[in-house]
Amino acid sequence: MTSSLQTVPLPPVAAEVVAGAVESLTSRLSKKLDAAIERYAAVPPTTPAPDGEGDVGISVRCGEDAVVILSPGPSGTVSDPAQARCTCLLAPRCLHLAAVLGACPVADPETTPEPAAEDNESTEGTEGTGENAAPAPVTAETETPASAASTTPAAPAAPLSPARITAASGLWSAATAVLAAGVPAAGAIPQAELLRAAHTARLAGLHRAEAAALRVVRGLREARVGHAGHPLADLVSALRELLLTTALLAAGDGSPELIGTARRGYRPGGALRVHGVCREPVISATGYGGVVTHLVSDDNRWFSVADVKPGGSARARGAATAPVTVGATVLDHAQLSRGGLLINGATISPDGRLGSGKGVRSSPVAGLPWSSGPAAALFGRRPAETVAELLSTEAGTGEEQATRIGEPIGCDLVITGAVGDQLLARELPHPDADLPTGPLIRLMAAHPHPDLAHTANLRRLATRPGLRVRVVGRVDPDRAATLRPLAVGPVPGVEASLRLPPEWLDRADLGYDRLQGAHLPPADVCPPNEPERTGPDVLADSPVWRVRRLTELAVAGGRRAVAESARNGGSRGDAAALRATGFHTAAELTGALSFEADRRTRDTFGRIRDDETDRYASAWLAASFHLTSTERALVQASWAAQ
């Protein structure tokens, strides 16, 4: 009797499993690997596997006599080579197996068994409290929470062992090879070399470098298939992070923020009262989906409760009402986002996630509207002040700064129009003022996935120019004065504002709750306003776009593309334009990058040497890092503009 087959997504696969399968191929089969990955990625995986042995797994039919069968472990990840097999005669050193594994998402380190370090150096933040936190696509946590940062001294930098320096150097070499090749030439073989180096770094305890390498591999895959939801800038950022981290580690810098941690280390938090603010759907590039509920404590600290598991967008939608696992409280995320918890024996991760260990006890408390309690303090400051504090380089370093930038902020805005996929708004004027103040703020969908409600809700708000709205969102650090709204609510005491149902507790989660026409005030109630003039974009119209174009060209086309641009005079024109506008350092760095790209020396026999990849990568890293610092300063200035 033939069992029915169901189409399922491919499971995540550990980096070392993919690398091992690719490395086992002969040179003849390696040349066919990229085409095979593209071909088998279009074959729908099914379950149960038709292997005739009663084994239930995920199968991909690669031919009449070749079926690749994947049997993920309890975490949903293929973490052992024995969990992947092929029915062809060449298995396990066959093209089918390597291609299917290459088409699978790369697993996060948190979902695979933790290997023992190769040396005796300790790694901070291991999961010593036995928390049952769901795996999430966030790794390499490096800093303590904001509440503990003031009392916990920074760990001194210790010299690295030879094993760690060797691992960092190997990862640097693999990353520079990818940079020199560019996206078109960085196929399965260079990616496998990068994955192997990442696994070596993990064995050596270099968790931040490993996490950066995995992000680069994911970015390369998305860029090679032309995925519209993965801009090239994300790959550039991941590659910059990888090169910077490995360069410092290879030089012997043993700072804890460079080493990173393997897992979230939960620390005791004592008694805690938290109040729900909003829910945020999560859809990761590695096939995970779920929800994060953001909470604020009585002393205005941010916390969160996450439920993220394999499943993608379907899992993100279903998790909106999933039960909350903090103590024995019977609540779901929808209730928690409009309620609260009183927790005893709380455990807290470095990024503010609440744990659910055996010693945690919690009980629900009544929810508070945004106009009262600690949530009201979110709207007591001007956005420019809050953003300046978040983007300040003095707020922390490494992952601590990234966590700070990701904290939600609150503001009261006036909708003034829409341009494309952006909703335009300005800060709500003071009661004694007549016109909106502050810079033009662009609201963009936090998650533009079509299965979520963000985009549709922003379009609904755009139909009421002059609408007063209270917004909780996340600052976009890569765009001028841009906010990614997570939830909206009515402004207290204002008629021209939202009119939400009482059970929503005066807030709408933009990823889940869908705004209707009845939730908006009549058009004649909203005060008329002049059509918004967007004007120049302080970041997009800045001359540093020339540096951005060159650094992205290096990633998209490789070293050869930068060299061709230099031979055609592009670098000289860019340098002259940058100097004319006062960006002298940027001009010098772009000139150095173009020079190194076209730099070729020959040996005694006239053969071109390829031993200068390090110099080229260093030049690209310097230009990219300077560009990031300059753009961050421009973004910070855009929020302070009047």
ZAGU-299988 format. One record per residue: x, z, y of N, C-alpha, C in turn; residue in one letter. Coordinates in steps of 0.02 Angstrom, whole numbers, plus 50000, padded with zeros to 5 digits. Layout:
BEGIN
XZYXZYXZYA/...
***
This chain:
BEGIN
500425000049940500005000050000500445000050062M/500334995350108500754994650167500484998950223T/500905003250250500695007550305500685003550370S/500245005450416500205001950480500805003850523S/501034999050562501615000050605501395000650677L/501705005250712501565006350782502185004850823Q/502085001550880502645000050925502835006350963T/503475007850965503735013850998504355011951038V/504545015851087505165014451124505775016251083P/506335013151100506965014851067507185021851087L/507455025651041507665032451057508335032551093P/508485037751131509155038451161509685039351106P/510285036851120510835037151072511435040251106V/511775044651070512365047951097512915042951111A/513325044351161513835039651183514335038051127A/514535043151088515035041951037514765037650980E/514115037950968513815033850915513835026450935V/513655024950997513685018051021514405015551021V/514865019651047515565017551051515845016250982A/515685020450933515945019550865515695013150833G/515055011550844514775005450815515094999250845A/515214999350911515524993550943516244992750923V/516594998250918517304997950900517414995650828E/516924996350785516994994250716516914986750706S/516704983150757516594975950750517254972150750L/517254966650716517834962150719517834958550785T/518384955450803518434951850866517934946150869S/517794942950812517324937350811516614939850826R/516414945450797515754948150810515694951150880L/516254953750906516234956750973516044951551026S/516264945351015516094940151064515354938551065K/514994940151012514284938751008513854944751027K/514164950351044513794956551051513314956351110L/513524954051169513094954051228512464949951216D/512544944151186511964939951172511504943151121A/511794946651071511394949951020510994955751050A/511304959451096510944965051128510344962451167I/510444957051204509884954151242509334951751195E/509524948951138509034946251092508644951851057R/508984956851032508644962250995508284967051041Y/508484967351105508124971651152507414969251163A/507294962751151506614959951158506194960851096A/506474963251041506104964350980505754971150983V/505104971550976504764978050981504934982650923P/505194988550935505324993450881504664995950852P/504674997550789504065000050756504225006250716T/503705009850698503755015650654503115016250613T/503135018450550503715020650512504135014750490P/504765016250473505225011050453505055008350384A/505015001750375504854998950310505464998350265P/505735004150246506345004050207506225004850132D/505585006050112505435006550041505645012950009G/505895017750050506125024050021505735030050048E/505205028650085504805034150112505115037350172G/505675034650197505995037450256505635035150319D/505435039850360505085038250422505595037950478V/505625032350511506085031450566505835025950612G/506265023550655506105018150702506495012050679I/506155006550668506485000650641506464994950690S/506984990850689507034984750728507224979150679V/506784974250671506924968850625507364963650659R/507954962750632508444958150661508494951550622C/508124950850570508134944750529507754945950465G/507764940950421507394941650358507674947250314E/508324948050313508634953050269508994958550308D/508844959050372509204963950414508694967950455A/508654974450440508224979050478508644985050496V/508694986550560509054992450584508564998250587V/508735003750555508305009650551508635015450587I/508295018150637508545023850675508125029950658L/508455035450642508115041650624508345047250671S/508035047850729508245052950778508165059950750P/508575064450777508535071450758507955074950792G/507925081650786507365085450816507315084650892P/507875083350926507855082450998507625075551019S/507505071150970507305064350985507885059650999G/508495061950985509105058151001509475056350937T/509745050450934510195048450879510885050950898V/511085056550869511705059850887512235059450832S/512085056250776512555055750721512535048650693D/513125045750676513115038950648512675038250586P/512605043650548512185043350487511445042350503A/511245043550565510545042750584510375035650604Q/510865031050599510755024050614511055019850558A/510655015450529510905011350474510565004550475R/510864999850441510604993050437510574990950364C/510094986750347509994984750277510394978550258T/510794975750305511174969750289511794971550248C/512124966450221512694967550177513314969750214L/513374968250279513964969950317513944977050346L/513374980350340513304987050368513804991850335A/514074996650374513884998350443514264994550497P/514734990150477515124986550527514804979750541R/514174980050560513794973850570513584973150642C/513444966950661513234965450729512534968250744L/512094968250693511414970650704511414977850728H/511774982050693511784989250709512074990450778L/512644987250792512964988250858512514985850914A/512174980250904511754977450956511144981750969A/510814984250917510234988550927510434995050960V/510984998050939511215004150971511395002851044L/511674996951057511844995251126511234994151170G/510674992451140510054991551177509684998051189A/509865003351153509535009851162509785013351225C/509365017551255509605021551312510165026251291P/510615027551339511155032251326510885039351334V/510995043551284510725050351284511095054651334A/510735059451362511035064451405511425069451363D/511975072251390512365077051351511965082951328P/511455085051366511075091051348510655090151285E/510545083851264510125082751205510535081651142T/511195082051147511625081151089511995087551076T/512205088851013512565094950997513195095751039P/513315101751060513885103151103514525103851061E/515025099451073515645099951035516085105551062P/516525107751020517005112851042517545109651084A/517785113251134518305110551177518955110051138A/519375105151159519985103951122520545108651141E/520455112251196520965117051215520635123751225D/521035128651248520785135451254520525136951323N/520475131851366520215133151432519465134451428E/519235139251466518525140951465518135136451510S/517505135551494517045131751537516495136251558T/516315135851623515815140251651515115137951634E/514655142551639513955140851639513675138651573G/513985140551516513695138551453513045142251442T/512635139751399511955142351391511985148451346E/512145154051377512225160051338511615164451332G/511065162451366510475166651365509945164051318T/510075158551284509595156051236508955153451265G/508995150351326508385147851357508125141751320E/507465141151318507145135451285506955130151335N/507385128851383507225123751434507215116951402A/506735112851423506685106051397507265101851424A/507525097251385508065093051408507845088751466P/508265088551517508105084651577508705080451595A/508595074851631509145070351646509575072751703P/509735079251705510165082051755510715085751719V/511335084051733511885087051698512435088951746T/512955092151718513555093951756513395098451815A/512995103651804512865108451857513505112451869E/513645113651933514295116551947514285122651992T/513725124052024513735129252074513225134752058E/513295140452093512825145852085512235144852132T/511665148252120511105147552165511275149952234P/510865147752283510995149652352510975157152361A/510545160552322510495167752329511115171352304S/511465168452257512055171652230512695169152261A/512655163552300513265160652326513615165252375A/513215169452410513515173752460513855179852430S/513685181452369513975187452338514465185852283T/514445179652257514895177852203515495174052230T/516115176552224516685172952250516815166652212P/517065161552247517215155152215517785156052166A/517725152952109518245153452058518855149552081A/519445152452074520045148952096520195142852052P/520495137852084520675131852047521275133352003A/521215131751939521755132851891522045126151870A/522695125951856522985119651834522685117451767P/522595110951760522295108251700522805107751644L/522555108151583522995107251525523165099951516S/523695098351479523865091251467523305087451434P/522915090751390522365087251356521835085051406A/521675089251453521175087451503521435082051551R/522055082551569522345077451613522345070651578I/522515070651514522505064451475521805061551471T/521315065851459520615063551455520385060651522A/520555064051576520365061551643520705054951658A/521335054351639521695048051651521385042351611S/521185043651549520865038551509520205036351538G/519825041051565519185039351596519295035551661L/519805037251699519985033451759520155026251741W/520545025351690520745018551670520135014451649S/519685017351611519085013751590518645012151650A/518605016651699518195015451758518495010051802A/519155010051810519475004951851519404998051819T/519414997751753519304991351718518604988651732A/518114993051732517424990951748517374988551820V/517694992151866517674990151936518004983351946L/518574982351915518924975951923518534970251892A/518174971551837517794966251804517164964451842A/516814969351870516184968051903515604967951853G/514994967951879514404968351836514374962651786V/514484956351805514414950851756514884951451696P/515484953951707515974954351652515984961151618A/515614966051645515604972751615515054973051562A/515154969551507514674969351453514744975051405G/514544974051344514514979351294515204982151278A/515714977951278516384980351260516664985051313I/516694983151378516924988051428516484994251431P/515834993451420515394999351420515565003951362Q/515715001151304515895005351247516545009051260A/517025005751293517645009251310517515014951358E/517055013851405516885019151451516525024851416L/516085023251368515735028451330516215032451287L/516705029051256517195032551216517615037251259R/517815034951319518195039251364517765045051389A/517115043851398516665049251419516605054451364A/516565052251301516525057151247517175061051241H/517745057851252518375061451251518395066651307T/518125064851365518095069551420517645075451403A/517115074151366516665079651346517015084351298R/517385081551251517765085751204518275090051241L/518535087351296519025091151335518695095951385A/518035095951388517685100551433517615098051504G/517695091551516517625088651583516915085851589L/516435090351601515735088451596515495084551656H/515755085951714515535082151773515765074851768R/516375073851745516625066951737516225063351683A/516055066751629515665063551577514975061451603E/514645065851641513985064151667514025058251714A/514545057951755514625052251801514735045751762A/515125046051708515245040051668514595037451636A/514175041951612513535039851582513085036651634L/513095039251695512695036151748512955029151764R/513605028151761513885021451773513655016651719V/513675018751656513455014351602512725012551610V/512305017351626511595015851636511505011051694R/511885012151748511835007651805512065000651789G/512584999951749512814993351729512284989651689L/511964993151644511444990051602510864987751645R/510654991951691510094990051734510274984151778E/510894984151805511104978751849511164972251811A/511384972451748511484966351710510824963051691R/510294967051683509634964151668509234962851731V/509514964551789509174963351851508564967651862G/508614974051842508044978651848507904979951922H/507304978451945507134979152015507114986352038A/506984991051993506934998052012507605001652015G/508154998152003508815001252004509254997452052H/509264999352117509674995652165510414996252151P/510794991252175511504991252164511844997252196L/511544999852250511835005652284511895011652237A/511435012352190511475017952143512085017252097D/512225011152075512815009952034513445011152074L/513455008952137514035010152180514155017552188V/513625021352199513695028652207513955031952144S/513695029852086513925032752023514655031152009A/514855024952024515555023052012516025026652060L/515805027652122516215031352170516305038552146R/515765041652123515805048552097516275048952038E/516245044151993516675044151934517405043351953L/517555038551996518255037452015518535043352054L/518145046152099518385051752138518525057852094L/518055059352049518135065152005518735064351959T/518785058551926519345057551879520015057151914T/520025054451974520655054052011520925061052027A/520475065452049520695072252064520885076152001L/520495075151947520665078551885521325076051856L/521425069451858522055066751832522655069051872A/522545070851936523085073551977523205080951964A/522805084051920522915091051902522475095951938G/521985093651977521545098152013521035101051964D/521065107551954520615110851907520055114651940G/519825112451998519275115952032518655116051988S/518305121751986517715122151943517185116851959P/517105114952023516605109952039516785103052012E/517425101852000517635095451970517545095551894L/517645101351864517575101851791516845101551770I/516415105251807515705105251789515565109851731G/514935110151710514735114351654514335110151605T/514335112351543514005108551491513245109151495A/513005115051510512285116151512512115120751569R/511475121151585511265125751637511365132951613R/511765136651650511865143551633511345147951667G/510885150651629510355154751658510625161751672Y/510475164351731510705170951752510095175351764R/510175181951755509615186451768509395186151841P/508735186051851508465185851919508035191751937G/507935196451891507545202351905506805200851916G/506485204751958505775203851974505715198452028A/505195194352021505125188552065504395186752072L/504175185552132503505183052145503575176052176R/503285171052144503335164152168502635161252178V/502595156652225501955153552242502025145952235H/501525142752204501545135652194501485131752259G/501865126352264501845122052323501585115052304V/501865112052252501645105352232501945103652164C/501675098152134501945095352072502275088652087R/502785087152048503135080752055503235077551987E/502985071551976503115068151912503845066051906P/504095065951845504795064051831504795058351781V/505125052851799505245047251754505975045351760I/506365046251707507075044851710507235038151678S/507835035651695508055029351666508225029851593A/508275035951566508465036951496507865037851450T/507265036551476506665036951434506325043651435G/506525048151480506205054751484505645054451535Y/505155058751526504605059351573504325066351572G/504005068251626503715074951629503525076751700G/503535083151714503315085651779503755091551799V/503845092351864504195098051892503725101051944V/503575107451937503175111051986503635115052031T/503585113752096504005117052145503675123452170H/504065128852172503825135452190504255138252245L/503965142652286504345146052338504225153552331V/504745157452339504695164652331504525167952397S/504405174452394504225178152455504785178152506D/505405177352483505965177052530506185169952543D/505735165052533505825158052551506385154552512N/506475156452450506935152852406506535148052362R/506835142252348506495137152307506655138152234W/506135137552192506205137752119505785132152090F/505865130952026505475125751993505375127451920S/504835124551892504695124951821504625117851796V/505025115951747505045108951724504785108351653A/504485102651641504265100751573504445093351565D/505055091951544505315085151540505545083851468V/505265078751437505425077051368505415069451360K/505655066851304505615059651294504895057151297P/504805051451330504125048751333503995044251392G/504425044151443504345039551499503735041051541G/503425035651569502875036451616502255039551584S/502125037951520501545040951487501625048451481A/502225050751467502355057951463502285061051532R/502505057551585502445060251653501715061251673A/501285056551655500575057251671500255062951632R/500405063251567500095068451526500335075451541G/500955076051566501235082751579500935085951641A/500525082451679500235085251739499835091451725A/499525091851666499135097751647499425101151585T/500075100151573500395103351515500465110851528A/500455114951476500525122151485501205124051512P/501215129351551501835131751581502155136851534V/502805136051522503165140451475503615145251513T/503315149851550503675155251583503345161751560V/503665165251513503345171051485502745169051442G/502255173351440501655172051399501055170051442A/501175168051504500625166351549500265160051524T/499605160251524499205154551504499005150751567V/499425146151588499315141951646499565134951630L/499295129951664499595123351660499905121751728D/500245116051732500605114451793500125113151851H/499535110451837499055109451891498835116151921A/498725121151879498525127751903499105131351937Q/499705130551910500285133951940500445131152009L/500365124552019500525121652084500055124052138S/499475126752119499005129552168498895136952156R/499335139952118499295147152104499975150352114G/500145155152071500775158552076500915162752015G/501505165752013501715169951957502075176151983L/501955181551949502345187651959502765188551895L/503425188051902503875187751845504315193951843I/504385196751785504855202151772505375199751723N/506005201451736506555199151693506675191751699G/506585188951759506655181751768507375179551755A/507445173451728508095170251720508085163751759T/508645162451794508665156851842509285152751829I/509205146151827509775141651819510095140351887S/510695137351888511025135951952510615131451999P/510185127251972509785122852015509095125752029D/508985132152014508365135452031507815134851980G/507945132351920507425131851869507315138751836R/506695140351825506515146751794506525145951718L/506845150651684506885150451611506295153851578G/506275153051512505715155951473505985159551413S/506495163651423506795167351368506345172851342G/506575176251289506175181351257506035187251302K/506485188751348506385194651391505985193251453G/505745187251463505375185551524504645187451516V/504385191051564503675192951565503375190351631R/502775187551628502465184851688501725185751686S/501425185951745500695186251751500495182051811S/499915178651807499705174351862499475178351922P/499565175451981499315178352043498915172952080V/498495175052125498075170352162498495165752205A/498275159652210498635154752251498515155852325G/498985153452366498935154052438498945147152469L/498555145952520498595139452555499255138852592P/499415132752611500035131552647500055135052715W/499485136852740499455139852807499605147352806S/499705150352748499845157452744500385158652691S/500655164652693501175166452644501835162952659G/502295162952611502955159952623502935152452635P/502425148952609502385141752621502295140152694A/501975144652732501865143252803502525142752842A/503055146052817503695145752852504005138752848A/503795134652799504065127952793503905123752854L/503335125252887503105121152942503245124453009F/503645129753009503795133253071504405130653107G/504765125953077505365123153108505285115753119R/505645113053167505635105853178506015102353122R/505795096453102506155092953048506885091753063P/507045090253126507745088853143508195094853128A/507955100953141508345106853128508455107853053E/507915106953015507965107852942508425102752911T/508355096352931508775091052903509495092052921V/509635094052983510325095253003510655100552960A/510275105652942510545110952899510665108352828E/510205104252802510275101652734510855096752728L/510945092452779511465087352776512145089652801L/512175095752825512805098352851513315098752795S/513925096452809514465096752760514685103852747T/514485108552791514675115552782514195119252737E/513655115852714513155119252673513385120352602A/513935117452583514185118152515514565111952494G/514815112152434515185106452409514935104652340T/515065098552319514905096452252514165096752238G/513995099452178513305099552156512875104252197E/513185109452227512795113952268512495110252328E/512895105952360512645102152416512105097252395Q/512195093952337511685089352313511035092952299A/511075099052272510465102952260510125104852325T/510525106652375510245108552439509885102652471R/510175096752469509865090852499509215089252465I/509165090652400508555089252363507995094252373G/508105099552411507575104452423507025101452466E/506395102652449505845100052491505845103252560P/505585099452608505495102052675504765100852695I/504535104552745503855103852769503835101852842G/503345097852861503265095752931502555093352943C/502335093853005501685091353027501795084753064D/501465079453042501595072753067500955069453091L/501045064253131500505059953154500635052953125V/500175050253088500245043453061500175038453119I/500665034153128500655029453184500625022153162T/500695020653098500665013753075500995012953008G/501105006652989501425005152926501784998452932A/502354997952899502754991852896502974990952824V/502734985752791502914984552721502704990352677G/503184993152641503034998752597503175005452630D/503265005452696503415011552733502825013652776Q/502675019952774502175023052818502545026052877L/502355024252937502695026652998502345032753026L/502725037553049502445043753076502925046753126A/502665051253166503075055153212502865062453207R/503315066753231503185073853228502565075553270E/502145079853243501545081853279501735085253344L/501435083153400501635085953465501445093253470P/501795096553515501645103553530500945103953560H/500575109453550499895109853579499865108353653P/500415109653690500415108353762500625101353779D/500815097253728501045090453740500495085553720A/500525079553748500015074453735500245069253685D/500895067953681501145062553640501575065253584L/501615061553528502065063553473502785063753497P/503175068153466503865069053486504325067353428T/504985067553443505485066653391505575059453371G/505985058353320506135051553299505565048453259P/505605041853251505135038453207505325040053135L/504855042953097504985045053029504645040152982I/505015037752934504755033152884504585036952820R/503975036252796503765039352734503755033952679L/504125035152625504165030452570503985034052506M/503695030352458503475033252395504045036852360A/503925043052340504435046752304504585043652237A/504065040952204504145037552140503685031352142H/503955025452154503525019552161503275016652096P/503345020352041503125017651976502375016151979H/502155010351953501445008551959500975013151922P/501215017051873500785021651837500655028051875D/500995029051931500905035051971500525033352035L/500285038552069499825037552126500175037452193A/500835037952197501175038552261501025032752307H/501135026652284501055020852327500335019952350T/499865020852304499155020052323498945025252374A/499205031352370499025036552418499315035152487N/499925032552490500215030852555499815025152588L/499605020352547499185014952575498525017652602R/498245022552569497625025552593497745029152659R/498285032752666498435036152729498555031252786L/498835025352770498985020352821498355017552853A/497775018452822497155015752850496885019952907T/497195025752922496965030052976497535031553024R/497715026653068498205028253121497935033853165P/498375038353184498175044153223498005050153180G/498005049453113497855054953068498395060353072L/498185066553078498645072253076498695074553004R/499305075352980499395077052909499985081752902V/499915086552858500455091252841500785088652778R/501455087952780501825084552727502365089252699V/502415089352632502985092352598503335086752561V/503965085852576504335080252547505075081552543G/505425076552519506145076952510506495071952555R/507015074152589507395069852634507765064652593V/507735058352615508135052952584508805052752621D/509355054952590509995055352625510315048552636P/510035043252608510335036552613509955032052661D/509455034552696509065030652742508975034452807R/508915030652862508835033852927508145036852932A/508105043352948507485047052961506935045052912A/507075045852847506605043952795506435050052752T/505795050852739505545056452699505175053752639L/505305056652580504945054952519504415060352507R/503785059152528503275064452524503075065852452P/503005072252436502775074452371502055076752372L/501835079552428501145081952434500955081952508A/500295081552521500045081652589499455086452592V/499295088552652498735093052663498495092552734G/497945095752750497685095552819498075100152865P/498115098252929498415102552979497885107553001V/498025114052999497515119053016497265118253087P/496605118753094496305118653160496265111953193G/496385106553157496375099753185495815095853151V/495385092753190494835088953162495065082453132E/495555079153163495785072653140496305073453085A/496105076853031496565078152976496185077252910S/496535078352856496245077352789495685082352776L/495215080152733494655084452714494625084552638R/495015089152610495115089352537494615094152505L/494475093252441494025097752406494295104852404P/493865109852404494095116852404494515118452342P/494365115452284494755116952224495465114352228E/495605109852275496285107352284496705112252325W/496385117352353496735122452393497115119152451L/496795114352485497065111152545497735107752532D/497805104552475498415100652462498265095452409R/498605089852413498545084452365499235082352341A/499345082852276499985080552247499965072952244D/500395069652282500355062452289500495058752225L/500835061852178500985058552115500405058752065G/499935063452076499395064452028498695063952059Y/498585067252115497925067252147497845060752187D/497295057352177497165051152213496695052352272R/496945050652331496545051452392495995046052393L/495405048052415494845043552421494635043052495Q/494205038352509493975037552578493635043852605G/493295047452561492955053552582493435059052602A/494065058552583494565063552601494855062452670H/494685056752702494945055152768494405056352820L/494595058052881494095058852935493845052052958P/493285051852991493045045453018493555042453066P/493565035853070494065032453111494005034353184A/493385035653209493305037153280493525044253298D/493675048353246493905055153259494655055253274V/495035050653245495755050353254495915047753324C/496305051253362496475048953430496825042153428P/496655037653474496995031053474497715031853493P/498135027453467498845027453483499095020353490N/499615019653528499905013053538500235010653474E/500225003953461500565001353402501295003453401P/501515005753344502195008353337502705002753340E/503225003653380503784999053382504365002153345R/504554998953292505075001953249505755001953283T/505934996753319506584996553351507144995853301G/507764996353324508344995653279508415001553232P/508645000153173508785005253123509505007553133D/509595013953148510265016453165510755015553107V/510495015253046510935014452988510985007052967L/510415003852956510424996952932510724992252983A/510644993553048510904989153100511594991253124D/511884996253094512554998453113513074993453087S/513634992553122514164988053098514454989853030P/514324995953005514614997852941514284994052883V/513764989952899513484985852846514014981152817W/514514979552857515054975252833515464978752778R/515584985152787515944988952736515504989652674V/514864990952684514404991552628514374985052588R/514344979452623514314972952589514934971852547R/515524973652573516134972552536516184977052475L/516014983452483516054987952426515544986052371T/514954983852391514464981752342514664975052310E/514984970652349515234964452321515754965852267L/516174970852278516684972652229516374974752163A/515814978352167515484980652106515084975052074V/514744971152115514314965852088514714960052061A/515254958252093515634952252073516324953652046G/516574959752054517234961352029517784959652079G/518384960852058518974959952101519034952652124R/518874948052081518944941052098518494939152156R/517884941852158517424940352213517694942852280A/517994948752281518284951352342518884947152364V/519284945052316519864940752332519634934052360A/519114931052332518864924752358518604925652430E/518264931152443518024932552511518604933252559S/519154936352537519734937252580520064930552595A/520114926152545520424919652555520024915352603R/519364916352604518934912452648518894915252718N/519274920452732519284923252799518764928452813G/518374930452763517854935452774518124942152795G/518684944252765518964950852781519224951252852S/519524945752876519774945752945519204946152995R/518664942452981518084942853026517764949753026G/517704952852967517414959552963517844964653000D/518504964252990518944969053022518914968353098A/518894962153123518864961153195518204963853224A/517654962653188517004965053212516974972753211A/517264975853161517264983053157517694986153212L/518274983153225518694985753279518364984953347R/518014979453356517684978253421517134983253435A/516844986153383516314991053391516554998253383T/517204999153378517485005953376517605008853308G/517465005153254517555007753186518255005553161F/518765008553190519455006553175519655008453104H/519475014553083519655016653015519325012252963T/518695010652974518335006252928518674999352925A/518914996952982519254990452983519894990652942A/520274996052948520894996652910520754997052835E/520245000752816520105001652745519834995252713L/519414991552748519174985152720519734980152715T/520194980252764520774975852759521214977452700G/521314983952688521724986052631521394984152565A/520734984752561520384982952500520444975452486L/520354971352537520414964152528521124962252509S/521614965552538522314963952522522464965652449F/522244971552426522384973452357522004969052308E/521414966652326521034962352281521394955852269A/521734953252320522074946752314522814947552298D/523014953652286523724954952272523864953452199R/524314948952187524514947152119525274946352117R/525584950152073526314949452062526434946651993T/527004943651984527174940351921527814943351893R/527864943151827528454945751794529004940351793D/529534941651755530104937051753529914930151728T/529414929851684529214923551655528644920151693F/528474922851751527954919851792527254921751774G/527164926451729526494928551709526214933751758R/525564933251771525254937951818525204944851787I/525404949851825525364956751802524694959751821R/524424963551776523794966951788523884974551794D/524484976551815524624983751819524464986551888D/524124982751930523964985151997523224986752004E/522874987451949522174989251952522074996051984T/522545000651973522495007252003522505006852080D/522945002652106522985001952179522334998952207R/522064994152172521434991052194520864996152191Y/520825000052137520295005052131520365010452185A/520985012452200521085017552252520875014852320S/521015008552334520805005552398520045005252402A/519715003352347518985003152347518695010052356W/518985015052323518735021852327518795024452399L/519355023052432519445025352501518925022152547A/518815015652540518315012352582517615014852568A/517445015852505516785018152486516655025252509S/517155029552502517075036552523517005037052598F/517395033152635517325033152708516645030552730H/516405025452695515745022752710515205028152699L/515245031852645514745036952630514745042352684T/515335044552706515375049652758515095047052824S/515245040852841514985037952903514225037252901T/513965034852845513235034052840512885040752841E/513185045852812512875052552814512835055052885R/513355053852925513335055952995512805052053034A/512725045653019512215041653053511515043853035L/511405045552971510755048052950510585054552985V/511065058952989510955065353022510785064253095Q/511115059453128510975058053198510285054953207A/510045051153157509395047853163508825052953166S/508905058653134508385063753136508385067453203W/508935067353239508975070853303508795066253361A/508685059853348508525055153402507835056753431A/507745054953494507105056153529506745049553541Q/
***
